[in-house]
Amino acid sequence: MAASDRPTPIRPGLESRPQAAGEAPIEAASGDAASSDLTGLGAVYPVSEVTRYLRELLEHDRHLSGVWISGEISNLNVASSGHIYFTLKDARGALRCAFFRNKNAGQRDRLEPGAAYLVFGSLSLYEQRGDLSLIVEFVRPEGIGPLQAEFERRRARFEEEGLFDPSRKRPLPRFPLRVGVVTSPTGSVLHDIQTVLARRWPLASLLVQPAVVQGPEAAPMVADAIRRLDRDHAPDVIIVARGGGSQEELWAFNEEPVVRAIHAARTPIVSAVGHETDTTLADLAADVRAPTPSAAAELVGPDRVEVARDIDAREARTTVSFTRRLGHQSEAVDRLHTRLDRRAPDVPRLRDGVASMATRSSRALDATLARHAERTLMLSERLTALSPLATLDRGYAIVERPEGGMATSAASLAPGDRVRLRFADGTRDATIDEGAPEA
């Protein structure tokens, strides 16, 4: 047989596996390679290389990552570290399982030896011992379908992330003017929503973002429609709606893209998927869950008749309240007016009193002025009698020095001094001659 016709051996074949980025190629141990060449057995590999290859082979196989496996739990062991180890088996096989502490919180009480479970996880190889294990992420007692088990697993994970946190639920606007709708444009759902809103709240306009609501393309399209409405059109509220169907038909609304798009939206969202008995993860992430699309439209759009009645009732209550308050204020003003009348002064009497006081004051002032005028005249006469100016009227004169002051004696003046003589009718300047003062 020619070399090209020989079948490819399935013995180790490690050299054919793809190498990870930055990884050195697998080589045989130098000591064993020489002996293998002598025996003709081919290359010999270290155990660690083989176990690492097997682990990578398992972890990169999409059929062995994120799988559901059913079986009965045995050899259950809860370590002090919080990790849980057990064996999942059926009549013809067994598989070791590792349920680590960061994944098993809230699920430890579900495990019971001898009971059958659905277990979700990924296969891996523990290199140090060469043990094949299932790394567990979620467990669910057997008896429910795989879809329901997957629903519970996703629900637990999203709850842990806070995607269903009740504290972030937002109230719906009371009087929306722009209502966004994400649904199929061909189904009866959109017609039902339009009919209800037209009847209850015709002031609102619909912003329809069409999307496929069933099948493998549904989840990304619904998520994109939610983001588009929320980002580009700024509606007051968004309704995500779909008619009834089986769990498989509604499954798109349990997908992660839809749940995260609802959680990230800035606009309040009403989820109306399926019938009243159906529950999806989109319902849990939304701000409000409606049992049907028609019920969603009723939640979003207030009844215009009730709103009109409420306005009329408020107007009537306001009128009554205003009238009552106006009456109370009017009575209060009357009471204040009465109190003011009682406490107000007697103006005519006070006016007469003021006039009388003014007359008395005027008389007293006239008498006082007369007394002071008489006294002033008397003092003036006395002052005139004592004034030296009166002496001048009798022919005398006063000798004044030019620099000021009077010359009271002849000895105080020298010949040639300039003096001013003051008479009763005026003054004259003079000069002292050579005469000597008389003894």
VEXDREN-2710 file (C-alpha; in Angstrom, 1 decimal):
% VEXDREN-2710
k/r/px/py/pz
1/MET/0.0/0.0/0.0
2/ALA/1.4/3.4/-0.9
3/ALA/2.1/5.8/1.8
4/SER/-0.6/8.2/0.5
5/ASP/-3.2/5.4/0.7
6/ARG/-2.5/4.6/4.4
7/PRO/-5.3/5.7/6.8
8/THR/-4.6/8.5/9.2
9/PRO/-3.9/7.0/12.7
10/ILE/-6.2/8.2/15.5
11/ARG/-3.6/7.3/18.1
12/PRO/-2.4/10.5/19.8
13/GLY/-2.4/12.9/16.8
14/LEU/-1.6/15.8/19.1
15/GLU/0.5/17.6/16.5
16/SER/-2.6/18.1/14.4
17/ARG/-4.5/20.1/17.0
18/PRO/-4.7/23.9/16.6
19/GLN/-2.3/25.8/18.8
20/ALA/-3.4/28.6/21.0
21/ALA/-2.1/32.1/20.4
22/GLY/1.4/32.4/21.8
23/GLU/1.6/28.7/22.7
24/ALA/4.8/26.8/21.9
25/PRO/4.3/23.8/19.6
26/ILE/4.0/20.4/21.3
27/GLU/7.2/18.5/21.2
28/ALA/8.1/15.0/22.4
29/ALA/10.2/14.6/25.5
30/SER/13.8/14.5/24.3
31/GLY/14.7/11.3/26.2
32/ASP/11.6/9.4/25.0
33/ALA/11.9/10.6/21.4
34/ALA/15.1/8.7/20.9
35/SER/13.8/5.4/22.3
36/SER/10.6/5.8/20.2
37/ASP/12.6/6.2/17.1
38/LEU/14.3/2.9/18.0
39/THR/11.1/1.0/18.6
40/GLY/9.2/2.6/15.7
41/LEU/6.2/3.7/17.9
42/GLY/6.3/7.4/16.9
43/ALA/6.5/10.5/19.2
44/VAL/5.9/10.1/22.9
45/TYR/4.2/13.0/24.8
46/PRO/4.3/14.1/28.4
47/VAL/1.1/13.4/30.4
48/SER/0.5/17.1/31.1
49/GLU/0.5/17.9/27.4
50/VAL/-2.1/15.2/26.7
51/THR/-4.4/16.3/29.6
52/ARG/-4.1/19.9/28.6
53/TYR/-4.9/19.1/25.0
54/LEU/-7.9/17.0/26.1
55/ARG/-9.1/19.9/28.4
56/GLU/-8.9/22.4/25.6
57/LEU/-10.5/20.0/23.2
58/LEU/-13.5/19.7/25.6
59/GLU/-13.8/23.3/26.4
60/HIS/-13.7/24.5/22.8
61/ASP/-16.3/21.9/21.6
62/ARG/-19.6/23.8/21.4
63/HIS/-21.6/20.6/21.8
64/LEU/-20.0/20.0/25.2
65/SER/-20.3/23.6/26.5
66/GLY/-23.5/24.9/28.0
67/VAL/-25.4/21.6/27.9
68/TRP/-28.3/20.1/29.9
69/ILE/-27.8/16.7/31.3
70/SER/-30.3/14.6/33.2
71/GLY/-29.4/12.0/35.8
72/GLU/-29.5/10.9/39.5
73/ILE/-27.3/12.5/42.1
74/SER/-25.1/10.3/44.2
75/ASN/-21.9/10.8/46.3
76/LEU/-23.0/14.3/47.3
77/ASN/-20.2/16.1/49.2
78/VAL/-20.4/19.7/50.4
79/ALA/-16.9/20.9/51.1
80/SER/-16.1/23.4/53.9
81/SER/-15.1/25.9/51.1
82/GLY/-18.7/25.9/49.9
83/HIS/-18.0/23.9/46.8
84/ILE/-20.3/21.0/46.1
85/TYR/-19.1/17.8/44.4
86/PHE/-21.4/14.9/43.3
87/THR/-21.8/12.2/40.7
88/LEU/-24.6/12.4/38.1
89/LYS/-25.5/8.9/36.9
90/ASP/-28.1/6.8/35.1
91/ALA/-28.3/3.1/34.5
92/ARG/-25.4/3.0/32.0
93/GLY/-23.1/5.8/32.9
94/ALA/-21.7/8.2/35.5
95/LEU/-20.2/11.7/35.4
96/ARG/-18.4/13.6/38.1
97/CYS/-19.7/17.1/38.7
98/ALA/-18.3/20.2/40.4
99/PHE/-20.7/22.9/41.6
100/PHE/-18.5/25.8/42.7
101/ARG/-19.5/28.2/45.5
102/ASN/-19.9/31.3/43.2
103/LYS/-22.5/29.4/41.2
104/ASN/-24.4/27.3/43.8
105/ALA/-25.7/30.1/46.0
106/GLY/-29.4/29.6/46.5
107/GLN/-29.4/26.2/45.0
108/ARG/-27.7/24.1/47.7
109/ASP/-31.0/23.1/49.3
110/ARG/-32.2/21.7/46.0
111/LEU/-29.7/18.8/46.0
112/GLU/-30.7/15.5/47.5
113/PRO/-28.9/12.2/47.0
114/GLY/-30.9/9.7/45.0
115/ALA/-33.1/12.3/43.3
116/ALA/-33.2/13.0/39.6
117/TYR/-32.1/16.4/38.3
118/LEU/-31.6/18.4/35.2
119/VAL/-28.1/19.9/35.4
120/PHE/-26.7/22.7/33.2
121/GLY/-22.9/23.1/32.7
122/SER/-19.9/22.5/30.6
123/LEU/-17.5/19.6/30.4
124/SER/-13.9/20.0/31.4
125/LEU/-10.9/18.0/32.4
126/TYR/-9.0/18.4/35.7
127/GLU/-5.4/18.1/34.4
128/GLN/-3.8/17.1/37.7
129/ARG/-5.8/13.9/38.1
130/GLY/-7.0/13.4/34.5
131/ASP/-10.6/13.5/35.8
132/LEU/-13.5/14.4/33.4
133/SER/-16.0/16.6/35.2
134/LEU/-19.1/18.6/34.5
135/ILE/-18.6/22.2/35.8
136/VAL/-22.2/22.9/37.0
137/GLU/-23.9/26.3/36.7
138/PHE/-27.5/25.4/37.5
139/VAL/-29.6/22.5/38.8
140/ARG/-33.3/21.8/38.6
141/PRO/-35.3/18.8/39.8
142/GLU/-36.3/16.5/36.9
143/GLY/-40.0/16.5/36.0
144/ILE/-40.1/19.8/34.1
145/GLY/-39.3/20.2/30.5
146/PRO/-35.9/21.4/29.2
147/LEU/-37.3/24.8/28.2
148/GLN/-38.7/25.4/31.6
149/ALA/-35.5/24.4/33.2
150/GLU/-33.6/26.8/30.9
151/PHE/-36.1/29.5/31.8
152/GLU/-35.5/29.0/35.5
153/ARG/-31.7/29.1/35.0
154/ARG/-31.9/32.3/33.1
155/ARG/-34.3/33.8/35.6
156/ALA/-31.9/33.0/38.4
157/ARG/-29.0/34.5/36.6
158/PHE/-30.8/37.7/35.6
159/GLU/-32.2/38.1/39.1
160/GLU/-28.7/37.9/40.5
161/GLU/-27.6/40.7/38.1
162/GLY/-30.5/42.9/39.3
163/LEU/-32.3/43.0/35.9
164/PHE/-35.6/42.3/37.7
165/ASP/-35.0/44.7/40.7
166/PRO/-38.5/46.1/41.8
167/SER/-36.9/49.3/43.0
168/ARG/-36.0/50.3/39.4
169/LYS/-39.6/49.9/38.1
170/ARG/-40.9/53.2/36.8
171/PRO/-44.5/54.5/36.9
172/LEU/-46.3/54.9/33.6
173/PRO/-47.2/58.5/32.4
174/ARG/-50.7/59.5/33.2
175/PHE/-51.5/61.2/29.9
176/PRO/-49.1/59.9/27.2
177/LEU/-49.1/61.7/23.8
178/ARG/-46.6/59.3/22.1
179/VAL/-46.9/55.6/22.5
180/GLY/-44.3/53.3/21.0
181/VAL/-45.3/49.8/20.0
182/VAL/-42.9/46.9/19.2
183/THR/-44.8/44.0/17.6
184/SER/-45.5/42.3/14.3
185/PRO/-47.1/44.6/11.8
186/THR/-49.2/41.8/10.3
187/GLY/-50.9/40.3/13.4
188/SER/-54.0/41.3/15.2
189/VAL/-52.1/42.6/18.2
190/LEU/-51.4/46.0/16.6
191/HIS/-55.0/46.3/15.5
192/ASP/-56.2/45.6/19.1
193/ILE/-53.8/48.2/20.5
194/GLN/-54.9/50.8/18.0
195/THR/-58.6/50.1/18.6
196/VAL/-58.3/50.4/22.4
197/LEU/-56.3/53.6/22.3
198/ALA/-58.6/55.2/19.7
199/ARG/-61.5/54.5/22.0
200/ARG/-59.9/55.4/25.3
201/TRP/-57.3/58.0/24.6
202/PRO/-57.3/59.3/21.0
203/LEU/-54.9/62.1/21.9
204/ALA/-52.0/59.7/21.7
205/SER/-50.2/58.9/18.5
206/LEU/-48.7/55.5/17.8
207/LEU/-45.1/55.0/16.9
208/VAL/-44.9/51.5/15.5
209/GLN/-41.5/49.7/15.3
210/PRO/-42.2/46.4/13.4
211/ALA/-40.3/43.3/14.4
212/VAL/-40.5/39.5/13.9
213/VAL/-41.9/38.1/17.2
214/GLN/-41.2/34.4/16.7
215/GLY/-38.3/32.3/15.5
216/PRO/-34.5/32.6/15.6
217/GLU/-34.5/36.2/14.2
218/ALA/-37.1/37.5/16.6
219/ALA/-34.9/38.2/19.7
220/PRO/-32.3/40.5/18.0
221/MET/-35.1/42.2/16.0
222/VAL/-37.2/42.9/19.1
223/ALA/-34.2/44.1/21.0
224/ASP/-33.2/46.4/18.2
225/ALA/-36.7/47.8/17.8
226/ILE/-36.8/48.6/21.5
227/ARG/-33.5/50.4/21.3
228/ARG/-34.5/52.4/18.2
229/LEU/-37.7/53.6/19.7
230/ASP/-36.1/54.5/23.0
231/ARG/-33.1/56.3/21.4
232/ASP/-34.5/58.0/18.3
233/HIS/-38.2/58.7/18.9
234/ALA/-38.5/59.6/22.6
235/PRO/-42.0/58.1/23.2
236/ASP/-43.7/58.5/26.6
237/VAL/-44.1/54.8/26.9
238/ILE/-43.3/51.6/24.9
239/ILE/-45.5/48.5/24.6
240/VAL/-43.7/45.3/23.7
241/ALA/-46.5/42.9/22.6
242/ARG/-47.2/39.5/21.1
243/GLY/-50.3/37.3/20.9
244/GLY/-50.6/34.0/22.7
245/GLY/-48.6/30.9/21.8
246/SER/-46.7/27.9/23.2
247/GLN/-43.6/28.3/25.3
248/GLU/-41.5/27.6/22.2
249/GLU/-43.3/30.3/20.2
250/LEU/-42.8/32.9/23.0
251/TRP/-39.2/31.9/23.6
252/ALA/-37.8/35.0/21.9
253/PHE/-39.0/37.1/24.8
254/ASN/-36.9/34.9/27.2
255/GLU/-33.7/35.6/25.2
256/GLU/-30.9/37.7/26.8
257/PRO/-30.9/40.5/24.1
258/VAL/-34.6/41.3/24.7
259/VAL/-34.3/41.3/28.5
260/ARG/-31.2/43.5/28.5
261/ALA/-32.8/46.0/26.0
262/ILE/-35.8/46.4/28.2
263/HIS/-33.7/46.8/31.3
264/ALA/-31.5/49.5/29.6
265/ALA/-34.3/51.5/28.1
266/ARG/-34.9/55.0/29.5
267/THR/-38.6/54.9/28.5
268/PRO/-41.1/53.0/30.7
269/ILE/-41.9/49.7/29.1
270/VAL/-45.1/47.6/29.3
271/SER/-44.7/43.9/28.4
272/ALA/-47.8/42.2/26.9
273/VAL/-46.6/38.9/25.6
274/GLY/-48.9/35.9/25.3
275/HIS/-52.0/35.3/27.5
276/GLU/-52.6/36.0/31.1
277/THR/-51.1/32.7/32.2
278/ASP/-47.9/33.1/30.2
279/THR/-44.9/34.6/31.9
280/THR/-41.7/35.6/30.1
281/LEU/-38.4/37.1/31.3
282/ALA/-39.4/40.2/29.3
283/ASP/-42.4/40.5/31.6
284/LEU/-40.1/40.4/34.7
285/ALA/-37.7/43.0/33.3
286/ALA/-40.4/45.4/32.1
287/ASP/-41.7/48.2/34.3
288/VAL/-45.3/46.9/34.1
289/ARG/-46.7/43.5/32.9
290/ALA/-50.0/43.4/31.1
291/PRO/-51.9/40.1/30.7
292/THR/-52.8/40.8/27.1
293/PRO/-51.9/43.5/24.4
294/SER/-55.4/45.0/24.8
295/ALA/-54.9/45.2/28.5
296/ALA/-51.6/47.0/27.8
297/ALA/-53.3/49.6/25.8
298/GLU/-55.8/50.1/28.6
299/LEU/-53.0/50.5/31.1
300/VAL/-51.2/53.0/28.9
301/GLY/-54.2/55.1/27.7
302/PRO/-56.5/56.5/30.3
303/ASP/-60.3/56.4/29.6
304/ARG/-61.1/59.8/28.2
305/VAL/-64.7/59.6/29.6
306/GLU/-63.3/59.0/33.1
307/VAL/-60.8/61.8/32.6
308/ALA/-63.6/64.2/31.6
309/ARG/-65.7/63.1/34.6
310/ASP/-62.7/63.6/36.8
311/ILE/-62.1/67.1/35.4
312/ASP/-65.8/68.0/35.9
313/ALA/-65.7/66.7/39.4
314/ARG/-62.5/68.6/40.2
315/GLU/-64.0/71.7/38.7
316/ALA/-67.1/71.3/40.9
317/ARG/-65.1/70.7/44.0
318/THR/-62.9/73.7/43.2
319/THR/-66.0/75.9/42.8
320/VAL/-67.5/74.7/46.0
321/SER/-64.2/75.1/47.8
322/PHE/-63.6/78.6/46.4
323/THR/-67.2/79.7/47.2
324/ARG/-66.9/78.3/50.8
325/ARG/-63.6/79.9/51.3
326/LEU/-64.8/83.2/49.9
327/GLY/-67.7/83.1/52.3
328/HIS/-65.4/82.5/55.2
329/GLN/-63.2/85.4/54.2
330/SER/-66.2/87.7/53.8
331/GLU/-67.4/86.8/57.3
332/ALA/-63.9/87.4/58.6
333/VAL/-63.9/90.8/57.0
334/ASP/-67.3/91.7/58.5
335/ARG/-66.0/90.6/62.0
336/LEU/-62.9/92.8/61.6
337/HIS/-65.0/95.7/60.4
338/THR/-67.2/95.4/63.5
339/ARG/-64.2/95.2/65.8
340/LEU/-62.7/98.2/64.0
341/ASP/-65.9/100.2/64.5
342/ARG/-65.9/99.3/68.2
343/ARG/-62.3/100.3/68.7
344/ALA/-62.3/103.3/66.4
345/PRO/-61.9/106.7/68.1
346/ASP/-64.7/109.4/68.3
347/VAL/-63.4/111.6/65.6
348/PRO/-65.9/114.5/66.0
349/ARG/-65.3/114.7/69.7
350/LEU/-61.6/114.5/69.2
351/ARG/-61.9/117.2/66.5
352/ASP/-63.7/119.5/69.0
353/GLY/-61.1/118.8/71.6
354/VAL/-58.3/119.7/69.2
355/ALA/-60.0/122.9/68.2
356/SER/-60.5/123.9/71.9
357/MET/-56.8/123.1/72.6
358/ALA/-55.8/125.2/69.6
359/THR/-57.8/128.2/70.9
360/ARG/-56.4/127.9/74.4
361/SER/-52.9/127.5/73.0
362/SER/-53.3/130.6/70.8
363/ARG/-54.6/132.6/73.7
364/ALA/-51.8/131.5/75.9
365/LEU/-49.2/132.2/73.2
366/ASP/-50.6/135.7/72.7
367/ALA/-50.5/136.4/76.4
368/THR/-46.9/135.1/76.6
369/LEU/-45.8/137.2/73.6
370/ALA/-47.4/140.3/75.1
371/ARG/-45.6/139.8/78.4
372/HIS/-42.3/139.3/76.7
373/ALA/-42.8/142.3/74.5
374/GLU/-43.5/144.5/77.5
375/ARG/-40.4/143.2/79.3
376/THR/-38.4/143.7/76.2
377/LEU/-39.5/147.3/75.9
378/MET/-38.7/147.9/79.6
379/LEU/-35.2/146.4/79.2
380/SER/-34.7/148.5/76.0
381/GLU/-35.5/151.7/77.9
382/ARG/-33.1/150.8/80.7
383/LEU/-30.4/149.9/78.2
384/THR/-30.9/153.2/76.4
385/ALA/-30.6/155.1/79.6
386/LEU/-27.4/153.4/80.5
387/SER/-25.9/153.6/77.0
388/PRO/-23.0/156.0/76.4
389/LEU/-24.7/157.0/73.2
390/ALA/-27.3/158.9/75.2
391/THR/-24.5/161.0/76.6
392/LEU/-23.6/162.1/73.1
393/ASP/-27.0/163.5/72.6
394/ARG/-26.2/166.0/75.3
395/GLY/-23.2/167.3/73.4
396/TYR/-20.4/165.0/74.5
397/ALA/-18.0/163.1/72.2
398/ILE/-16.1/159.9/72.5
399/VAL/-12.4/159.7/71.5
400/GLU/-11.5/156.5/69.8
401/ARG/-8.2/155.2/68.7
402/PRO/-7.9/154.3/65.0
403/GLU/-6.6/150.8/66.0
404/GLY/-9.7/150.3/68.2
405/GLY/-10.6/151.1/71.8
406/MET/-11.3/154.4/73.5
407/ALA/-8.9/156.9/74.8
408/THR/-10.0/157.4/78.4
409/SER/-7.4/160.0/79.4
410/ALA/-5.4/162.9/77.9
411/ALA/-2.2/161.3/79.1
412/SER/-2.8/158.3/76.9
413/LEU/-2.5/160.5/73.8
414/ALA/0.7/162.0/72.5
415/PRO/1.0/164.9/70.1
416/GLY/0.5/163.8/66.5
417/ASP/-1.7/160.8/67.4
418/ARG/-4.6/160.2/65.1
419/VAL/-8.0/159.9/66.8
420/ARG/-11.6/159.5/65.8
421/LEU/-14.2/161.7/67.5
422/ARG/-17.7/160.0/67.7
423/PHE/-20.6/162.4/68.1
424/ALA/-24.3/161.7/68.3
425/ASP/-24.8/162.3/64.6
426/GLY/-21.5/160.9/63.2
427/THR/-17.7/160.8/63.5
428/ARG/-14.7/163.1/62.6
429/ASP/-11.0/162.3/62.4
430/ALA/-8.6/164.6/64.3
431/THR/-4.9/164.9/65.3
432/ILE/-3.6/165.7/68.8
433/ASP/-1.6/169.0/68.9
434/GLU/1.3/170.0/71.1
435/GLY/-0.9/170.9/74.0
436/ALA/-0.1/169.3/77.3
437/PRO/-2.8/167.6/79.4
438/GLU/-4.3/169.8/82.2
439/ALA/-3.4/169.0/85.8
END
